[in-house]
Amino acid sequence: MKRKAQGGLNAAILVAILAGVIIIYILFLPTEDRKALLEEESDYTGGTGGGSSTEELITLISENVGRLDPVGKVRDKELPNVNIFETKNSKVLDTINPIYIRNGWFDKKSKVVKFDIENLENTNDVMLSFSVPKRQGVLSISLNGELIYEYSITSLNANPIKLKSGLLDGSNELEFSVNSVGAKFWTTNEYALESVQIIGDITDTSRQESQNVFSLSDTEYQNMEKAEIRFIPYCLSSTDVGVLDVFVNNRNVFSSVPVCNDRYEQEMPISALSAGQNKVLFKTNKGSYSVEQILLSFSEKDAPEAVYYFEINESTFEDIQDNDYNAFVRVEFVDDEDRKRADINVNDHLTRIDQERKTYERNIDNWVEEGNNFIKITPKTTLEIVELNIELEER
């Protein structure tokens, strides 16, 4: 018994001496060697122990991408044909009571009458007409203080007198008078005017314009880079028509006397358009147009893409080929509720994200290359990306 106890004591002393020697050896090792040795020991897993190995993770890129919005197709808008034309109707603007004027040595009488023109801007060729059952002397007529007629009428039905448009106003005065008899004191010059009327041609402007509407969604408006309006104005002759105006939401985008039957393409400022309902108005001041093949054409902005570059050196690429490391693309989104759709392009190898989960992961061992690499994300829905990582994970 004594020998066994003595043997156990000697063994314990030997173990303690060996442990001390090992500790002293480790302490006197260079710092880098000592660190490597300790890391190797911590990675060791015993057959019955509960430890686990730690795989090495190398991050090639890590980007906080943020928000990416998709660019949707802005579809062209076709509008119906429009017909615009000038319509003139002759109309009695005012009827004046019979007028009697005279001028003699002992009696003189002139007459002033007033009349209004309600729609002066669209009233043309205003005429004064009357019959003359009694006529003697020279009849004088003044319009708003300007002499416009001085003539001796010899027939019952006088020719209509044109009233100069430059002298007309909204409210007007006509003064009728007859010349003196001179030395013939025993006579009297006189005129009796009946069926006195003011007649004019009224242009119906309601048919000189035509309006169409089209709609743009918020996404279409935001994605729009260029807009054009295309149309063909059909007419008989450019000499028979006036200016053709095109308004988009009250913004004049075209104003010219076009060449009849020619196609026109006119760029529009984006600021003239708006999300929601938009109005297109065609208008002319003379003649008739049939405007056909009306098309609103749009160009979209370039697709928004997030492009990032990373490099893989020769030794790391060999590790991937030897299956020592796996390469992964990992994307973390803000939430796990909205649908997330995007195209992923790694060195011209394409895949697509279509999920609601918060994270996306894919192995890209066969897509990476030695040297320079790229990854491009093209959103198909609005994306909120917290982080994009390209990582190498030790097997």
C-alpha positions in Angstrom: 0.0 0.0 0.0 2.8 2.4 0.9 4.5 1.7 -2.5 1.3 2.5 -4.4 0.7 5.8 -2.6 4.3 6.7 -3.2 3.9 5.9 -7.0 0.7 8.1 -7.2 2.5 11.0 -5.6 5.5 10.7 -8.0 3.1 10.7 -11.0 1.3 13.8 -9.7 4.6 15.6 -9.2 5.7 14.6 -12.8 2.4 16.0 -14.3 2.8 19.3 -12.4 6.4 19.6 -13.6 5.3 19.0 -17.2 2.5 21.5 -16.9 4.9 24.1 -15.6 7.3 23.4 -18.4 4.5 23.8 -21.0 3.3 27.1 -19.4 6.8 28.5 -19.3 7.3 27.4 -23.0 4.1 29.2 -24.0 5.0 32.3 -22.1 8.4 32.6 -23.9 6.9 32.0 -27.4 6.7 35.1 -29.8 3.4 36.8 -29.5 2.0 35.8 -32.9 3.0 32.1 -32.4 1.5 32.1 -28.9 -1.8 33.6 -30.3 -2.0 31.0 -33.1 -1.3 28.2 -30.7 -4.0 29.3 -28.3 -6.6 29.8 -31.2 -5.8 26.2 -32.4 -6.4 24.8 -28.9 -9.7 26.7 -28.6 -10.9 25.3 -31.9 -10.2 21.7 -30.9 -13.3 19.7 -30.1 -13.0 16.7 -27.9 -14.8 13.5 -28.5 -17.1 13.9 -25.5 -16.8 17.6 -24.9 -19.6 20.1 -25.7 -17.5 22.7 -27.7 -18.1 23.8 -31.3 -15.8 25.0 -34.1 -16.0 28.6 -35.5 -16.0 28.9 -39.3 -14.1 31.8 -40.8 -16.2 34.5 -42.6 -14.6 36.9 -45.1 -16.7 39.9 -46.2 -15.8 41.1 -49.7 -18.3 44.0 -49.7 -20.9 45.4 -47.3 -23.1 48.2 -48.6 -26.0 50.1 -47.0 -28.1 50.4 -50.2 -31.2 52.2 -49.0 -34.3 52.8 -51.1 -34.5 51.7 -54.7 -37.6 52.6 -56.8 -38.5 50.8 -60.0 -39.1 52.4 -63.4 -42.4 51.3 -64.9 -43.4 51.6 -68.6 -45.2 54.8 -69.4 -47.7 53.7 -72.0 -48.5 56.0 -75.0 -52.0 57.6 -75.0 -54.1 57.6 -78.1 -56.8 60.3 -78.3 -59.9 60.5 -80.5 -60.0 62.5 -83.7 -61.2 66.1 -83.4 -63.0 68.4 -85.8 -62.8 72.1 -85.3 -64.3 74.7 -87.7 -65.3 78.3 -88.0 -69.1 79.0 -88.2 -70.4 82.4 -89.0 -74.1 83.4 -88.9 -75.5 86.7 -90.0 -77.5 88.2 -87.1 -79.5 91.4 -86.5 -77.6 93.1 -83.7 -80.1 95.9 -83.1 -83.3 97.3 -84.7 -83.7 101.1 -84.6 -87.0 103.0 -84.7 -87.7 105.1 -87.9 -85.6 108.2 -88.2 -86.7 111.6 -89.5 -84.2 114.4 -90.0 -84.5 117.8 -91.8 -82.6 121.0 -92.4 -84.3 124.3 -93.6 -83.9 127.9 -92.9 -86.5 127.9 -90.2 -86.3 124.3 -89.0 -83.3 121.9 -88.4 -83.4 118.4 -86.8 -80.7 115.7 -86.6 -80.9 112.3 -84.8 -78.5 110.4 -82.6 -79.2 106.7 -81.9 -77.3 104.3 -79.7 -76.6 100.5 -80.1 -74.6 97.9 -78.3 -72.5 95.0 -79.6 -72.4 92.3 -76.9 -69.8 90.0 -78.4 -67.5 92.5 -80.3 -64.5 90.2 -80.4 -66.4 87.6 -82.4 -68.5 90.0 -84.5 -67.4 90.9 -88.0 -68.7 92.8 -91.1 -71.1 95.0 -89.2 -73.5 96.8 -91.6 -76.1 99.5 -91.3 -79.2 98.9 -93.5 -82.4 101.0 -94.1 -84.9 102.0 -96.6 -85.5 105.7 -97.6 -89.1 106.5 -98.5 -88.4 110.3 -98.2 -85.0 111.7 -99.4 -83.9 115.1 -100.2 -80.4 116.5 -99.9 -77.1 114.9 -98.8 -77.3 112.4 -96.0 -74.5 112.4 -93.5 -73.8 109.6 -90.9 -71.2 109.7 -88.2 -70.1 106.7 -86.1 -68.7 107.5 -82.6 -67.8 111.0 -83.8 -66.3 110.0 -87.1 -68.0 110.7 -90.5 -68.5 107.4 -92.3 -71.1 108.3 -94.9 -72.0 111.4 -97.0 -74.1 110.8 -100.0 -77.3 111.9 -101.8 -79.6 108.8 -102.0 -81.8 108.6 -105.0 -83.6 105.2 -104.5 -85.9 103.7 -102.0 -83.5 100.9 -101.0 -80.1 102.2 -100.2 -77.1 100.0 -100.3 -76.0 98.8 -96.8 -73.3 100.9 -95.2 -70.3 99.0 -93.6 -69.3 100.2 -90.2 -65.5 100.2 -89.8 -64.5 97.7 -87.2 -61.8 100.0 -85.9 -64.5 102.6 -84.9 -66.8 100.1 -83.2 -67.0 99.6 -79.5 -69.2 97.7 -77.0 -71.4 100.8 -76.8 -71.8 103.0 -80.0 -73.5 106.1 -81.3 -74.8 106.9 -84.8 -75.6 110.5 -85.7 -77.8 111.2 -88.8 -78.0 114.7 -90.4 -78.8 116.3 -93.7 -77.0 119.3 -95.4 -78.5 122.8 -95.5 -80.5 124.1 -98.4 -78.2 127.1 -99.0 -80.0 130.1 -100.6 -83.1 128.1 -101.3 -84.9 129.3 -98.2 -88.3 128.1 -99.4 -87.2 124.5 -99.4 -86.2 121.9 -96.8 -83.8 119.0 -97.1 -85.1 116.0 -95.3 -84.8 112.2 -94.9 -87.1 109.6 -93.6 -85.3 106.3 -92.8 -87.3 103.1 -92.1 -86.4 99.5 -91.3 -83.2 100.7 -89.7 -81.1 97.7 -88.6 -77.5 96.9 -87.4 -76.5 93.6 -88.9 -73.3 91.6 -88.3 -71.7 88.2 -88.8 -71.3 86.3 -85.5 -68.6 83.7 -85.3 -69.6 80.6 -83.2 -66.3 79.9 -81.3 -67.8 76.9 -79.5 -67.0 74.8 -82.6 -63.5 76.3 -83.1 -62.1 74.2 -80.2 -62.3 70.6 -79.0 -60.9 69.0 -75.9 -59.8 65.5 -74.9 -58.5 64.1 -71.7 -56.1 61.4 -70.6 -54.7 60.2 -67.3 -51.2 59.5 -65.9 -50.6 57.5 -62.8 -48.2 58.8 -60.1 -45.7 56.1 -61.1 -45.9 57.0 -64.8 -45.5 60.7 -64.1 -42.5 60.1 -61.8 -40.8 57.8 -64.4 -41.3 60.1 -67.4 -38.3 61.7 -69.0 -39.7 63.0 -72.3 -43.1 63.6 -73.8 -44.3 64.3 -77.3 -47.6 65.0 -79.0 -48.1 63.7 -82.5 -51.0 64.5 -84.9 -52.0 65.1 -88.5 -54.1 68.3 -89.3 -56.2 67.6 -92.3 -57.5 70.8 -94.1 -58.3 71.9 -97.7 -55.6 74.6 -98.0 -53.3 76.4 -95.7 -54.6 79.7 -97.2 -58.2 78.9 -96.0 -57.3 78.2 -92.4 -55.9 80.2 -89.4 -53.5 79.4 -86.6 -53.9 76.0 -85.0 -53.2 76.1 -81.3 -52.7 73.0 -79.1 -52.9 73.5 -75.3 -52.0 70.9 -72.7 -53.4 71.8 -69.3 -53.7 75.4 -70.5 -50.1 75.5 -71.6 -49.7 76.3 -75.3 -47.4 73.7 -76.8 -48.1 74.3 -80.5 -49.1 77.5 -82.3 -48.8 77.7 -86.1 -50.5 77.6 -89.4 -49.6 74.0 -90.3 -49.1 72.5 -93.7 -52.3 70.6 -94.4 -52.1 66.8 -94.1 -48.5 66.8 -92.8 -47.6 64.8 -89.7 -46.4 66.9 -86.7 -44.3 65.8 -83.7 -44.1 68.4 -81.0 -42.1 67.9 -77.7 -44.0 69.0 -74.6 -42.4 70.2 -71.3 -42.9 67.7 -68.5 -44.0 70.6 -66.3 -47.1 71.0 -68.5 -48.3 67.5 -67.4 -49.4 66.2 -64.0 -50.3 63.0 -62.3 -54.0 62.3 -62.7 -56.2 63.8 -65.4 -54.7 65.9 -68.2 -56.5 68.0 -70.8 -55.5 68.5 -74.5 -57.3 71.3 -76.3 -57.2 72.0 -80.1 -58.3 75.4 -81.2 -58.3 77.6 -84.4 -59.3 81.1 -85.2 -60.2 80.5 -88.8 -61.2 77.8 -91.2 -61.7 74.1 -90.5 -59.4 71.3 -89.3 -59.8 67.6 -88.9 -57.1 66.6 -86.5 -56.4 62.9 -86.6 -54.0 60.2 -85.3 -53.4 62.1 -82.1 -50.9 60.3 -79.9 -49.1 61.2 -76.7 -45.8 59.5 -76.7 -43.5 59.1 -73.7 -40.0 58.0 -72.9 -39.0 56.6 -69.5 -36.0 57.4 -67.4 -33.2 54.9 -67.3 -33.8 52.0 -64.9 -32.4 52.8 -61.4 -29.7 50.2 -60.6 -27.4 49.7 -57.7 -24.0 48.5 -59.0 -21.1 47.5 -56.7 -17.7 46.1 -57.4 -15.5 43.6 -55.5 -12.2 41.9 -56.0 -11.1 38.3 -55.5 -7.4 37.6 -55.5 -5.7 34.5 -56.9 -5.3 32.5 -53.7 -8.9 33.2 -52.5 -10.3 32.2 -55.9 -8.3 29.0 -55.7 -9.9 28.4 -52.3 -13.4 28.8 -53.8 -12.5 26.4 -56.6 -11.1 23.9 -54.1 -14.3 24.1 -52.1 -12.5 25.5 -49.1 -14.8 28.5 -49.2 -18.3 29.2 -50.4 -19.3 32.5 -51.9 -22.7 34.0 -51.0 -24.7 37.1 -51.8 -26.9 38.1 -48.8 -29.5 40.9 -48.8 -31.3 42.2 -45.8 -34.5 44.2 -46.2 -36.3 46.5 -43.8 -39.4 44.4 -43.3 -40.8 40.9 -44.0 -44.3 42.0 -45.1 -44.2 43.7 -48.5 -43.4 41.7 -51.6 -39.8 42.2 -52.8 -39.0 41.8 -56.5 -35.7 42.5 -58.1 -33.2 41.2 -60.7 -29.7 40.3 -59.4 -26.8 40.3 -61.9 -23.4 38.9 -60.8 -20.9 39.1 -63.6 -23.7 38.7 -66.2 -25.3 35.8 -64.4 -28.9 36.6 -63.7 -31.3 35.6 -61.0 -34.4 37.1 -59.5 -35.6 38.0 -56.0 -39.4 37.4 -55.5 -40.3 37.0 -51.9 -41.7 38.6 -48.7 -39.0 37.4 -46.3 -36.7 39.9 -44.7 -33.5 38.2 -45.9 -32.3 36.8 -49.2 -29.3 34.5 -49.7 -27.8 32.7 -52.7 -24.6 30.7 -53.4 -22.5 32.3 -56.2 -19.5 30.0 -56.3 -19.8 29.4 -60.0 -20.5 33.1 -60.8 -17.5 34.8 -59.2 -14.2 35.3 -61.1 -10.6 36.0 -60.2 -9.9 39.7 -60.2 -12.7 42.3 -60.6 -16.3 41.3 -60.1 -19.6 43.2 -60.0 -23.1 42.8 -58.6 -26.1 44.8 -59.9 -29.6 45.1 -58.4 -32.5 46.3 -60.6 -35.7 46.8 -58.6 -39.0 45.7 -59.9 -40.9 46.9 -56.8 -39.8 49.6 -54.3 -37.1 48.1 -52.1 -35.8 49.2 -48.8 -32.4 47.5 -48.4 -30.6 47.6 -45.1 -27.5 45.8 -46.2 -26.0 44.0 -49.2 -23.1 41.6 -48.5 -20.8 39.4 -50.6 -19.2 37.0 -48.2 -16.9 34.0 -48.3 -17.7 31.3 -45.8 -15.2 28.6 -44.8 -16.5 25.1 -45.3 
